[in-house]
Amino acid sequence: MPTMRPPLGIQTLNLDRHVAVMAIVNRTPDSFSDQGRTYQLDAAVDHALAQVDAGADVVDVGGVKAGPGPVVDVDEERRRVLPFVEAFRARCETPLSVDTFRATVAAEALDAGADIINDVSGMSEPEIADVVAARPGAALVIMHAGGAPRTRPFRPTYFPDVTTVVVQELARLAEEAHRRGVAAHRIVVDPGHDFAKNTAHSLELTRRLPEVHALGYPVLVSLSNKDFLGETLGLPVDQRGEASLAAAVAAVQLGANLVRVHDTRSSVRAIRILEAILGRRRPLVSARGLD
């Protein structure tokens, strides 16, 4: 049964002052990062709750691998996502994001208790904005995908440069979502690292995040374990942890408001220290030198 609790949205996260850490939960058998470790429902829910205990501000669950892979029809995506939303919501009030590009799945997920729709397809189904708009408080993450969902880039080119194109496209998509009724304060933008981009593109986008931030929407970055980090250092997926932390800290300094991560505990600690250094967060204990 759908929950009656209004979506928590993003307004509860105080993104003007604090960075939100979004923990990844994959209900897929073929994720590039964990290869199905949290595919089963109980494992996925337990993992999600552990991420909350580790300090996650948001949990993001997906039922379809973002990259190329076997076809997952809408009914199978429902079977993977909706039971998780219901089970997680029954045990936890932490804001919950659902990674989907399908408007029908988004609608059912929000009705089941999700708060945020994380569309990594660049609104390939524009009706997804209508779904979010119809549910006051729900938020929509709009990502620059640069092409059809679940495809790999082949020699992508951008003119005059990748950042200019990404910023222009995000502005267009956000305006379309707003035209369809999604309030500006319920829109988040994501430059889409690695999506239709080579390593040089993703590095440049990170370096020029202030231009994405200047759009006026909260900025989500999903950098964790990405190929551009692996190619930069010549590392396989299971050895990209330190690079992911460094990239996350750099992104926050450059304007990111939400960081989507695999290693929640380490990411939370790194980002909270950065916030304290920048004067955005007070130490939990301040007794040194007082005795």
C-alpha positions as CSV (number, residue, x, y, z in Angstrom):
1,M,0.0,0.0,0.0
2,P,1.3,3.5,-0.7
3,T,2.5,5.4,2.3
4,M,0.7,8.6,3.3
5,R,3.9,10.3,4.5
6,P,4.7,13.4,2.4
7,P,8.0,13.1,0.6
8,L,11.0,14.5,2.5
9,G,12.4,16.0,-0.6
10,I,15.7,17.8,-0.4
11,Q,14.6,20.8,1.7
12,T,15.2,18.8,4.9
13,L,18.9,18.3,4.0
14,N,20.0,22.0,4.6
15,L,22.1,21.9,1.4
16,D,22.9,25.6,1.7
17,R,25.3,24.8,4.5
18,H,26.0,21.1,4.7
19,V,26.9,18.5,2.0
20,A,24.6,15.5,1.8
21,V,26.2,12.1,1.4
22,M,24.1,9.8,-0.8
23,A,24.8,6.1,-0.2
24,I,24.5,3.7,-3.2
25,V,22.4,0.5,-3.0
26,N,22.3,-1.6,-6.1
27,R,19.4,-4.1,-6.5
28,T,21.0,-5.4,-9.6
29,P,22.9,-8.6,-10.3
30,D,25.5,-6.9,-12.6
31,S,26.6,-3.7,-11.0
32,F,30.1,-2.6,-12.1
33,S,31.1,-2.0,-8.5
34,D,29.7,-4.8,-6.4
35,Q,28.6,-7.4,-8.9
36,G,25.3,-8.3,-7.2
37,R,26.4,-8.2,-3.5
38,T,23.2,-6.4,-2.6
39,Y,20.9,-7.9,-5.3
40,Q,18.7,-9.9,-2.8
41,L,16.1,-7.9,-1.0
42,D,17.3,-8.6,2.6
43,A,20.9,-7.9,1.7
44,A,19.9,-4.6,0.0
45,V,17.8,-3.4,3.0
46,D,20.5,-4.5,5.5
47,H,23.2,-2.7,3.5
48,A,21.0,0.5,3.3
49,L,20.4,0.5,7.0
50,A,24.2,0.0,7.6
51,Q,24.9,3.1,5.4
52,V,22.5,5.2,7.5
53,D,24.3,4.0,10.6
54,A,27.6,5.0,8.9
55,G,26.2,8.6,8.4
56,A,24.5,8.6,5.1
57,D,22.1,11.5,4.6
58,V,20.3,9.9,1.7
59,V,20.0,6.4,0.4
60,D,19.9,5.9,-3.4
61,V,18.6,2.6,-4.8
62,G,18.5,1.4,-8.4
63,G,17.1,-1.6,-10.1
64,V,18.7,-1.2,-13.5
65,K,22.4,-1.1,-14.1
66,A,23.3,2.3,-15.6
67,G,25.7,0.9,-18.2
68,P,25.1,-1.6,-21.0
69,G,23.7,-5.0,-20.0
70,P,20.7,-7.3,-20.3
71,V,17.4,-5.8,-20.9
72,V,15.4,-5.1,-17.7
73,D,11.8,-4.5,-18.5
74,V,9.5,-2.3,-16.4
75,D,7.9,-5.2,-14.5
76,E,11.3,-6.5,-13.5
77,E,12.5,-3.1,-12.4
78,R,9.3,-2.8,-10.3
79,R,10.0,-6.1,-8.7
80,R,13.5,-5.0,-7.7
81,V,12.7,-1.4,-6.6
82,L,9.3,-1.3,-5.0
83,P,9.7,-4.0,-2.3
84,F,12.9,-2.3,-1.3
85,V,11.3,1.1,-0.9
86,E,8.5,-0.4,1.2
87,A,10.9,-2.5,3.4
88,F,13.3,0.4,3.9
89,R,10.6,2.9,4.6
90,A,9.0,0.6,7.2
91,R,12.3,0.7,9.2
92,C,13.9,4.1,8.5
93,E,12.9,7.7,7.9
94,T,16.1,8.7,6.1
95,P,15.4,10.4,2.7
96,L,15.2,7.8,0.0
97,S,16.2,8.3,-3.7
98,V,15.2,6.0,-6.5
99,D,17.5,5.8,-9.6
100,T,15.2,5.3,-12.5
101,F,14.5,6.8,-15.9
102,R,11.0,5.4,-16.2
103,A,8.1,7.7,-15.3
104,T,5.8,4.8,-14.2
105,V,8.4,3.3,-11.9
106,A,9.1,6.8,-10.5
107,A,5.4,7.3,-9.7
108,E,5.0,4.0,-7.9
109,A,8.3,4.5,-6.0
110,L,7.2,7.9,-4.7
111,D,3.8,6.6,-3.7
112,A,5.5,3.7,-1.9
113,G,7.6,6.1,0.2
114,A,10.5,7.4,-1.8
115,D,11.4,11.1,-1.7
116,I,13.7,11.8,-4.7
117,I,13.8,10.5,-8.2
118,N,17.4,10.3,-9.6
119,D,17.0,10.2,-13.4
120,V,20.4,9.4,-15.0
121,S,19.0,9.5,-18.5
122,G,18.6,13.2,-19.0
123,M,14.8,13.0,-18.9
124,S,14.6,10.5,-21.7
125,E,10.9,10.2,-20.6
126,P,10.0,13.9,-20.0
127,E,6.8,12.7,-18.2
128,I,9.0,11.8,-15.2
129,A,8.9,15.5,-14.4
130,D,5.1,15.4,-14.4
131,V,5.3,12.6,-11.9
132,V,7.5,14.5,-9.5
133,A,5.5,17.7,-9.9
134,A,2.3,15.9,-8.9
135,R,3.8,14.9,-5.6
136,P,4.5,18.0,-3.5
137,G,7.8,17.8,-1.7
138,A,9.3,15.2,-4.0
139,A,12.6,16.2,-5.7
140,L,14.1,15.4,-9.1
141,V,17.7,14.9,-10.0
142,I,18.4,15.7,-13.6
143,M,21.6,14.4,-15.1
144,H,23.5,15.2,-18.3
145,A,23.5,11.8,-20.0
146,G,24.6,12.8,-23.5
147,G,22.8,10.0,-25.2
148,A,20.4,7.0,-24.9
149,P,20.2,5.2,-21.5
150,R,22.5,2.3,-20.9
151,T,24.9,3.0,-23.8
152,R,28.7,3.5,-23.8
153,P,30.3,6.5,-25.3
154,F,32.2,6.2,-28.5
155,R,34.7,9.0,-29.2
156,P,32.4,11.7,-27.7
157,T,33.1,15.3,-28.8
158,Y,31.7,18.6,-27.5
159,F,31.9,22.0,-29.0
160,P,33.1,24.5,-27.9
161,D,33.9,22.3,-24.8
162,V,32.2,19.7,-22.6
163,T,31.5,22.0,-19.7
164,T,29.7,24.6,-21.8
165,V,27.5,22.0,-23.4
166,V,26.7,20.2,-20.1
167,V,25.8,23.5,-18.4
168,Q,23.6,24.5,-21.4
169,E,21.8,21.1,-21.5
170,L,21.2,21.0,-17.7
171,A,19.8,24.5,-17.9
172,R,17.4,23.4,-20.7
173,L,16.3,20.3,-18.8
174,A,15.8,22.1,-15.6
175,E,13.7,24.7,-17.4
176,E,11.6,21.9,-19.0
177,A,11.1,20.3,-15.5
178,H,10.1,23.6,-14.1
179,R,7.7,24.2,-17.1
180,R,6.1,20.9,-16.2
181,G,5.5,22.0,-12.6
182,V,8.6,21.0,-10.6
183,A,9.5,23.9,-8.4
184,A,13.0,25.2,-8.7
185,H,13.9,24.3,-5.1
186,R,13.0,20.6,-5.9
187,I,15.4,20.3,-8.8
188,V,19.0,19.0,-8.5
189,V,21.5,18.8,-11.3
190,D,24.2,16.3,-12.0
191,P,26.9,16.8,-14.7
192,G,27.0,13.1,-15.3
193,H,30.7,12.1,-15.0
194,D,31.6,9.2,-17.4
195,F,28.2,9.3,-19.1
196,A,29.0,10.0,-22.8
197,K,32.3,11.5,-21.7
198,N,35.9,10.4,-21.8
199,T,38.3,10.7,-18.9
200,A,39.5,14.2,-20.0
201,H,35.9,15.3,-20.1
202,S,35.1,14.1,-16.6
203,L,38.3,15.7,-15.2
204,E,37.4,19.0,-16.8
205,L,33.9,18.9,-15.5
206,T,35.1,18.3,-12.0
207,R,37.6,21.2,-12.4
208,R,34.8,23.5,-13.7
209,L,32.1,22.5,-11.3
210,P,31.6,26.2,-10.2
211,E,30.0,26.7,-13.6
212,V,27.5,24.0,-13.0
213,H,26.9,25.4,-9.5
214,A,26.2,28.8,-11.0
215,L,23.0,27.5,-12.5
216,G,21.5,28.0,-9.1
217,Y,20.4,24.4,-8.3
218,P,22.0,22.0,-5.9
219,V,24.7,20.0,-7.6
220,L,25.0,16.2,-7.2
221,V,28.2,14.4,-8.3
222,S,28.5,10.7,-8.7
223,L,32.3,10.1,-8.8
224,S,32.8,7.0,-6.7
225,N,34.8,4.3,-8.4
226,K,34.2,5.8,-11.8
227,D,36.3,4.8,-14.8
228,F,37.8,8.3,-15.2
229,L,39.4,7.8,-11.8
230,G,40.6,4.4,-12.7
231,E,42.1,5.5,-16.0
232,T,43.8,8.5,-14.5
233,L,45.7,6.3,-12.0
234,G,45.6,3.0,-13.9
235,L,43.5,1.3,-11.2
236,P,40.8,-1.4,-11.3
237,V,37.4,-0.8,-9.7
238,D,38.3,-2.4,-6.4
239,Q,41.3,-0.1,-5.9
240,R,39.7,3.3,-6.5
241,G,38.7,4.1,-2.9
242,E,41.4,6.8,-2.2
243,A,40.8,8.4,-5.6
244,S,37.1,8.5,-4.9
245,L,37.6,10.3,-1.6
246,A,40.0,12.8,-3.1
247,A,37.6,13.5,-6.0
248,A,34.7,13.9,-3.6
249,V,36.5,16.4,-1.4
250,A,37.7,18.4,-4.4
251,A,34.1,18.4,-5.8
252,V,32.7,19.8,-2.6
253,Q,35.3,22.5,-2.5
254,L,34.3,23.4,-6.1
255,G,30.5,23.5,-5.4
256,A,29.0,20.0,-5.1
257,N,26.1,19.9,-2.6
258,L,25.5,16.1,-2.7
259,V,28.0,13.3,-3.2
260,R,26.9,9.8,-4.3
261,V,29.3,7.2,-2.8
262,H,30.0,3.6,-2.2
263,D,32.2,3.9,0.9
264,T,29.8,5.9,3.1
265,R,31.8,5.9,6.4
266,S,35.0,7.2,4.8
267,S,33.2,9.7,2.7
268,V,31.2,11.1,5.6
269,R,34.4,11.5,7.6
270,A,36.3,13.2,4.8
271,I,33.5,15.6,3.9
272,R,32.7,16.5,7.6
273,I,36.3,17.4,8.2
274,L,36.4,19.6,5.1
275,E,33.2,21.3,6.3
276,A,34.8,22.0,9.7
277,I,37.9,23.4,8.0
278,L,35.7,25.6,5.9
279,G,33.7,26.8,8.9
280,R,30.5,25.1,7.9
281,R,30.4,22.7,10.8
282,R,31.4,22.9,14.5
283,P,33.5,20.1,16.0
284,L,31.5,17.5,18.0
285,V,34.0,17.9,20.9
286,S,36.1,20.9,21.7
287,A,38.0,20.1,24.9
288,R,41.7,20.2,23.8
289,G,43.6,22.8,25.7
290,L,40.9,23.3,28.3
291,D,42.4,21.1,31.1
